[in-house]
Amino acid sequence: MRKFHSPLEAFLHWEKEAPHVAFLNQPINRKISTYTYESAGEEIRRMASALKAYNLPEKSHIGLLSKNCAHWIMADLAIMMAGYVSVPIYPTLNANSIEQILTHSDAKAIIIGKLDDYSSQKAGIPNIHKISIHLYGALETDSWEQLVEKHDPLKKPYEQKTDDLVTLIYTSGTTGAPKGVMHTSGNFANSAYSLASIVELPKHPKLFSYLPLSHIAERAGVAMRGLVMGAQIFFAESLDTFAADLETTQPHSFGAVPRILTKFQEKILENLPQKKLNTLLKIPFVKNIIKKKLKQKLGLSEARIIVAGAAPVSPSLIEWYQTIGITVHQMYGMTEDCIVSHSNLPGANKIGSVGKKLAGVATKFTPDGELCIKNNCLLKGYYKAPEITASVFTEDGYFKTGDVGEYDHDGFLTLTGRAKDQFKTDKGKYISPSPIEVQLSGNTDMEQICIVGTGIPQPIALITPSLLGKAKSKAALTESLWKSISEINPSLEKHEKIQKVVVMKEDWTVENGLSTPTLKVKRISIERIHQPFYKNWFAHKENVIFE
């Protein structure tokens, strides 16, 4: 694979050497608009000229607020081409959060793309240059389309150096206010090559982009890896068309978060109940047909690797996928290490672990068992936060992940919890909730789980039911939930045993502030709301309580 030193260098190569290869494939009203490397380059160069025409200071920070779409990647490349720094913002954030990020990052302009409810977010944008993409419905004075028409293509793009700051990625904030992670173009290039080397893909592979591009996993794993490989990138038009768009694409690799895998499983079991599926999978000739059809229907028939990350994956879920012929490889990485950390790989896949160290990764543990990591794409620091930056690095340059784990004799890493997630019951003993939550997540009636217990004798499980769980009667759901507790309690230490299950009235979502944009529960926010009720719930006569 050709070696590029920056994402921009990679794009300029494909623009010149493979101009007619499809680069970005955007569905609009169920028709695909395709941008080749050449036609995308024309638009990117014109937008870069438009940005430079604002006469902003060198290395200015430019916000990017949009769902995944062709223009997200074109905007990102235009910002690089003009020599500026991108500040991607999750498209689901409210006005207050958007204002916080734009103000903290000192953004001088913002590009506004595909959004579900821009009218409610607009108030969060301060008095800076606003460029809206009219194709997706946002209307500001400066439109992408008019600027592209008005400006000539930039003939001499900015020459990216490996140590140039290229982006500020604001973390999704499961444990507090978001922090701006600083990454360079060299970090992105190094990360892209590390990820591209995991498995060989065809020339100009098909990739499917649907997890937020404002998150490091999609940015590094699809956008940046795609650039160094000269990939064809496809997008979902909407949540409603997601399944159809994925099935049409059949990407050569696929990344998922656990919630997506659970949703896929739910959909399959809705149409093909587990009992019937088990029967069909026992028939030699039929089982191969069933597996092939399910893989095709899910859009995974050509995927050479399927990875899952962002949150722990239940071993039982991975095992369930194996029964239908789909191998899921759990991966582990962070915004700060550009997701180059650990992964299970084809031929080296240990269920329950997050895999072995990727090439070039070094690790060690603190005396308290916290995992520390070093690679060639670690963050350069947190923006405007030197004290926090200093606190997360060891003296010899390792990043403190905040995760606790251990290696087995074959080199596979198993995470046993988050150092900061641990809590004490009133018996004074620490509990790591994450491993217990992973065990419980094997129950398909549970959507989200949060083990808590501060101030009470034993922990309790707060859960939101899945669609399958919601379809059950209260009695049937109660039986299912307590059966799972009864199955895992014997394996737990005495002080860890779950005493009650509390079924929440409403789901934990991005909108109500109880889930991050990457679908992880915001433990601190959930505890803040519900901790006053722990003692009453613990004293309740029923084992399963409906809020």
Disulfide bonds with the S-S distance in Angstrom:
none
